[in-house]
Amino acid sequence: MPPLVLAHGTDLQSLDDLLALVTAALFPDAAAATFGRERLEGREVSIEDVVRSAETLPLGAAARLVAVRHAQELVARGAEALGQYARDPNPSSCVLLLADEPLAGGRDRKPHWLLGAVPPEAVVELAPRKGRALEQWLRERARGDGLTVSDEAARLLVEWVGDDTAALLGEARKAALAGGPDNRDVGRAEVAAVVGEHRLAMGWDLTNAIERGDRGAALRALDQLLLTERPEFLLAMLTRHVRTAWTMREWHAAGRSVEQIGGMLRRPPGVVQAILAAGGDDAARLARCWEVELALRSTGEPAAEMAGLVAELCGGR
């Protein structure tokens, strides 16, 4: 086990799984983890506290694990102390820094100081999964819990729960229970019991109306969904719809047929043809989704923001 690991990304379930795997590897006897593992909170401790804990010799166990949650909250004035520790770490300790956000920087911020203090070989970036890759991950991860999730069930869960891996796995577990206490198979019926047939139908009504350019039907479906669903959830669904449409047009421009695209994205050829025929500026639509996301996080009125976005996604078609 390496003496220092920095794992970062928005995949919360993978962060939890990583902590569980490292704990199991260091402490085959679960009782030893009581004495050998220390959990710290990045919002509450300094790097000096982390280093001090890492330099402590194990007691009642062969090794020591220091896990720091929300490591991105550690303040930069500890960079030198962490760098010094990384050059000469305690061989009987493993320091696991878990940051639940990307640290490499984005459109509006610089890379986090931790990336400069931790050796590159000790950094693990948890890249977000999307689309079919996320569905495949859900099926494989659920199998680790003894559950068998069908392709259709995985697709429905991703479509309606979003890309939060912890939430997806939790919903899959709840769907299994919907089939009975001993049920281990998750199909459409089990997902519908958790998500609800009405919710699924209204979601399809909304996206289908957008594909047809039927603004009235789309706004009526949105009004019904807003009675029971969070705007953020519906925004994530619409953003995925825009990304999918953009992907279809990119693939078609690259020479792939309507049938090939439909098979890859599991969409009927008629739906693919309708989306391709609609045209439009997908980059502008995606940017508009981001603008609405920022508005919902600030002072934007949710219903009005969402109605405006849906109208624009239907507009001109």
C-alpha positions as CSV (number, residue, x, y, z in Angstrom):
1,M,0.0,0.0,0.0
2,P,1.5,3.4,-1.0
3,P,2.2,5.7,2.0
4,L,0.3,8.6,0.4
5,V,-2.7,8.7,-2.0
6,L,-4.7,11.7,-3.2
7,A,-8.0,10.7,-4.8
8,H,-10.3,13.4,-6.3
9,G,-13.4,13.6,-8.3
10,T,-17.2,13.9,-8.0
11,D,-17.7,10.1,-8.0
12,L,-18.7,9.9,-4.3
13,Q,-19.4,6.1,-4.4
14,S,-16.0,5.4,-5.8
15,L,-14.4,7.5,-3.0
16,D,-16.4,5.4,-0.4
17,D,-15.4,2.2,-2.2
18,L,-11.7,3.2,-2.2
19,L,-11.8,3.9,1.5
20,A,-13.4,0.5,2.1
21,L,-10.9,-1.3,-0.1
22,V,-7.9,0.3,1.5
23,T,-9.3,-0.4,5.0
24,A,-9.9,-4.1,4.1
25,A,-6.4,-4.4,2.7
26,L,-4.6,-2.9,5.7
27,F,-6.9,-4.5,8.3
28,P,-7.9,-8.1,7.4
29,D,-9.1,-8.3,10.9
30,A,-11.9,-5.7,11.0
31,A,-11.4,-5.3,14.8
32,A,-7.9,-3.9,14.2
33,A,-9.4,-1.0,12.2
34,T,-10.8,0.3,15.4
35,F,-7.3,1.1,16.6
36,G,-5.5,1.6,13.3
37,R,-7.8,3.9,11.3
38,E,-8.3,7.6,11.9
39,R,-10.8,9.7,10.0
40,L,-10.2,13.4,9.7
41,E,-12.4,16.2,8.3
42,G,-10.6,18.5,5.9
43,R,-12.8,21.4,7.0
44,E,-11.7,21.0,10.6
45,V,-8.0,20.1,10.6
46,S,-4.8,21.5,9.3
47,I,-2.1,19.7,7.2
48,E,0.1,19.8,10.4
49,D,-2.7,17.8,12.1
50,V,-2.7,15.3,9.3
51,V,1.1,14.9,9.2
52,R,1.2,14.5,13.0
53,S,-1.4,11.7,12.8
54,A,0.5,10.0,10.0
55,E,3.7,10.1,11.9
56,T,2.1,8.3,14.9
57,L,3.1,4.7,15.2
58,P,0.4,2.1,15.0
59,L,-1.1,0.7,18.2
60,G,-2.7,-2.7,18.3
61,A,-2.4,-3.1,14.5
62,A,0.4,-3.7,11.9
63,A,-0.4,-0.4,10.1
64,R,-2.1,2.9,10.4
65,L,-4.6,4.5,8.1
66,V,-5.3,8.2,8.1
67,A,-8.3,9.1,5.9
68,V,-9.1,12.8,5.3
69,R,-12.5,13.5,3.9
70,H,-13.1,16.8,2.0
71,A,-9.4,17.1,1.5
72,Q,-10.0,20.0,-0.9
73,E,-10.8,22.1,2.2
74,L,-7.3,21.8,3.6
75,V,-5.7,25.3,3.6
76,A,-2.7,26.0,1.3
77,R,-0.4,27.2,4.1
78,G,0.2,23.5,4.8
79,A,1.7,22.8,1.4
80,E,5.3,22.8,2.5
81,A,4.6,20.4,5.4
82,L,2.8,18.0,3.2
83,G,5.6,18.1,0.6
84,Q,8.2,17.4,3.3
85,Y,6.1,14.4,4.5
86,A,5.6,13.1,1.0
87,R,9.4,13.0,0.5
88,D,10.0,11.0,3.7
89,P,6.7,9.3,4.8
90,N,6.1,7.0,7.7
91,P,6.3,3.5,6.2
92,S,3.8,2.1,8.7
93,S,1.1,4.6,7.7
94,C,-1.1,5.2,4.7
95,V,-2.5,8.7,4.3
96,L,-5.6,8.7,2.1
97,L,-6.7,12.2,1.0
98,L,-10.2,12.1,-0.4
99,A,-11.4,15.2,-2.3
100,D,-15.0,15.1,-3.5
101,E,-14.5,17.5,-6.3
102,P,-12.1,17.7,-9.3
103,L,-8.8,19.4,-8.4
104,A,-7.3,19.9,-11.8
105,G,-9.2,23.2,-12.4
106,G,-11.9,24.1,-14.9
107,R,-13.1,27.1,-16.8
108,D,-12.9,29.5,-13.9
109,R,-10.3,28.3,-11.5
110,K,-6.7,27.1,-11.2
111,P,-5.5,23.7,-10.2
112,H,-5.7,23.0,-6.4
113,W,-2.5,23.4,-4.4
114,L,-2.7,19.7,-3.4
115,L,-1.7,18.6,-6.9
116,G,1.6,20.4,-6.5
117,A,2.3,19.1,-3.0
118,V,1.5,15.4,-3.7
119,P,3.8,13.4,-6.1
120,P,2.0,12.8,-9.4
121,E,2.3,9.1,-9.0
122,A,0.3,9.3,-5.8
123,V,-2.7,11.1,-7.5
124,V,-5.8,9.2,-8.6
125,E,-8.4,11.2,-10.6
126,L,-11.8,9.6,-10.6
127,A,-13.1,10.6,-14.0
128,P,-16.9,11.0,-14.2
129,R,-18.9,8.4,-16.0
130,K,-21.6,9.2,-18.5
131,G,-24.2,7.4,-20.6
132,R,-23.6,3.8,-21.3
133,A,-20.3,3.7,-19.3
134,L,-22.3,4.8,-16.2
135,E,-25.0,2.2,-16.9
136,Q,-22.3,-0.5,-17.2
137,W,-20.6,0.7,-13.9
138,L,-24.0,0.5,-12.1
139,R,-24.6,-3.0,-13.3
140,E,-21.1,-4.2,-12.3
141,R,-21.1,-2.3,-8.9
142,A,-24.6,-3.7,-8.1
143,R,-23.3,-7.2,-8.9
144,G,-20.8,-6.7,-6.1
145,D,-23.8,-6.3,-3.8
146,G,-25.3,-9.5,-5.1
147,L,-27.8,-7.7,-7.3
148,T,-28.5,-8.3,-11.0
149,V,-29.6,-5.1,-12.8
150,S,-30.9,-5.4,-16.3
151,D,-29.8,-3.2,-19.2
152,E,-33.2,-1.5,-19.3
153,A,-33.3,-0.9,-15.5
154,A,-29.8,0.6,-15.5
155,R,-30.8,2.9,-18.4
156,L,-33.9,4.1,-16.6
157,L,-32.1,4.6,-13.3
158,V,-29.4,6.7,-15.0
159,E,-32.0,8.7,-16.9
160,W,-34.0,9.5,-13.8
161,V,-31.6,9.6,-11.0
162,G,-28.7,11.3,-12.8
163,D,-24.9,10.6,-12.6
164,D,-24.6,10.7,-8.8
165,T,-23.1,7.2,-8.3
166,A,-24.0,6.9,-4.7
167,A,-27.6,7.9,-5.4
168,L,-27.8,5.4,-8.3
169,L,-26.5,2.5,-6.2
170,G,-28.9,3.4,-3.4
171,E,-31.9,3.5,-5.8
172,A,-30.9,0.1,-7.3
173,R,-30.8,-1.3,-3.8
174,K,-34.3,0.1,-3.1
175,A,-35.6,-1.2,-6.4
176,A,-34.4,-4.7,-5.4
177,L,-36.3,-4.4,-2.1
178,A,-39.4,-3.4,-4.1
179,G,-39.5,-7.0,-5.5
180,G,-39.5,-8.5,-2.0
181,P,-37.0,-9.0,0.9
182,D,-35.2,-11.8,-0.9
183,N,-35.3,-10.4,-4.4
184,R,-31.9,-9.9,-6.1
185,D,-33.1,-9.0,-9.6
186,V,-33.7,-5.4,-10.7
187,G,-35.7,-4.9,-13.9
188,R,-38.1,-2.3,-15.3
189,A,-40.9,-3.4,-12.9
190,E,-38.7,-2.9,-9.8
191,V,-37.4,0.5,-11.1
192,A,-41.0,1.6,-11.9
193,A,-42.1,0.6,-8.4
194,V,-39.5,3.1,-7.0
195,V,-39.5,5.8,-9.6
196,G,-43.1,5.5,-10.6
197,E,-44.7,4.8,-14.0
198,H,-46.3,8.3,-14.0
199,R,-42.9,9.9,-13.4
200,L,-41.3,7.9,-16.2
201,A,-44.2,8.7,-18.6
202,M,-44.1,12.4,-17.9
203,G,-40.3,12.5,-18.4
204,W,-40.7,10.9,-21.8
205,D,-43.5,13.3,-22.6
206,L,-41.2,16.2,-21.9
207,T,-38.3,15.1,-24.0
208,N,-40.5,13.8,-26.8
209,A,-42.2,17.2,-27.0
210,I,-38.9,19.0,-27.1
211,E,-37.8,16.7,-29.9
212,R,-41.0,17.5,-31.9
213,G,-40.6,21.2,-31.1
214,D,-44.0,21.2,-29.5
215,R,-43.6,24.0,-27.0
216,G,-47.1,23.8,-25.5
217,A,-46.9,20.1,-24.8
218,A,-43.4,20.5,-23.4
219,L,-44.4,23.3,-21.0
220,R,-47.5,21.3,-19.8
221,A,-45.3,18.3,-19.1
222,L,-42.8,20.5,-17.2
223,D,-45.5,22.0,-15.1
224,Q,-46.7,18.5,-14.1
225,L,-43.2,17.3,-13.3
226,L,-42.4,20.4,-11.2
227,L,-45.2,19.5,-8.8
228,T,-43.2,16.5,-7.6
229,E,-39.6,16.8,-8.9
230,R,-36.8,19.1,-7.9
231,P,-35.8,21.6,-10.7
232,E,-32.2,20.5,-10.4
233,F,-33.1,17.0,-11.2
234,L,-35.2,18.0,-14.3
235,L,-32.3,20.3,-15.4
236,A,-29.9,17.3,-15.3
237,M,-32.3,15.3,-17.4
238,L,-32.6,18.1,-20.0
239,T,-28.8,18.6,-20.0
240,R,-28.3,14.9,-20.8
241,H,-30.9,15.2,-23.6
242,V,-29.0,18.1,-25.1
243,R,-25.7,16.3,-24.9
244,T,-27.2,13.2,-26.5
245,A,-28.6,15.2,-29.4
246,W,-25.2,16.8,-29.9
247,T,-23.6,13.4,-29.9
248,M,-26.1,12.2,-32.5
249,R,-25.3,15.0,-34.9
250,E,-21.5,14.6,-34.4
251,W,-21.7,10.9,-35.2
252,H,-23.9,11.5,-38.2
253,A,-21.5,14.2,-39.5
254,A,-18.7,11.6,-39.2
255,G,-20.6,9.2,-41.5
256,R,-22.5,7.0,-39.2
257,S,-26.0,6.0,-40.3
258,V,-29.3,6.6,-38.4
259,E,-29.5,2.9,-37.6
260,Q,-26.0,2.8,-36.3
261,I,-26.6,5.8,-34.0
262,G,-29.9,4.4,-32.8
263,G,-28.3,1.1,-31.9
264,M,-25.4,2.7,-30.1
265,L,-27.6,5.1,-28.1
266,R,-30.6,2.7,-27.8
267,R,-33.0,5.1,-29.6
268,P,-35.5,4.2,-32.3
269,P,-34.4,5.3,-35.8
270,G,-37.4,7.6,-36.0
271,V,-36.3,9.5,-32.9
272,V,-32.8,9.8,-34.2
273,Q,-34.0,11.1,-37.6
274,A,-36.2,13.7,-35.9
275,I,-33.4,15.0,-33.8
276,L,-31.0,15.1,-36.7
277,A,-33.6,17.0,-38.8
278,A,-34.1,19.6,-36.1
279,G,-30.6,21.0,-36.3
280,G,-29.7,24.0,-34.2
281,D,-26.7,25.2,-32.1
282,D,-26.1,22.4,-29.6
283,A,-23.2,24.3,-28.0
284,A,-25.5,27.3,-27.4
285,R,-28.2,25.0,-25.9
286,L,-25.6,23.4,-23.6
287,A,-24.3,26.8,-22.5
288,R,-27.9,27.8,-21.8
289,C,-28.3,24.8,-19.5
290,W,-25.2,25.9,-17.6
291,E,-26.6,29.4,-17.3
292,V,-29.9,28.0,-15.8
293,E,-27.9,25.9,-13.4
294,L,-26.0,29.0,-12.1
295,A,-29.4,30.8,-11.8
296,L,-30.9,28.0,-9.8
297,R,-27.9,28.1,-7.4
298,S,-28.3,31.8,-6.9
299,T,-31.6,33.8,-6.9
300,G,-33.3,32.5,-9.9
301,E,-37.0,31.5,-9.7
302,P,-37.0,27.8,-10.5
303,A,-40.2,27.5,-12.4
304,A,-39.6,30.5,-14.5
305,E,-36.0,29.5,-15.3
306,M,-37.0,26.0,-16.3
307,A,-39.9,27.2,-18.4
308,G,-37.6,29.6,-20.2
309,L,-35.1,26.9,-20.9
310,V,-37.7,24.4,-22.2
311,A,-39.2,27.0,-24.5
312,E,-35.8,27.8,-25.9
313,L,-35.0,24.1,-26.4
314,C,-38.2,23.8,-28.4
315,G,-37.9,27.1,-30.2
316,G,-37.5,27.5,-33.9
317,R,-38.3,23.8,-34.6
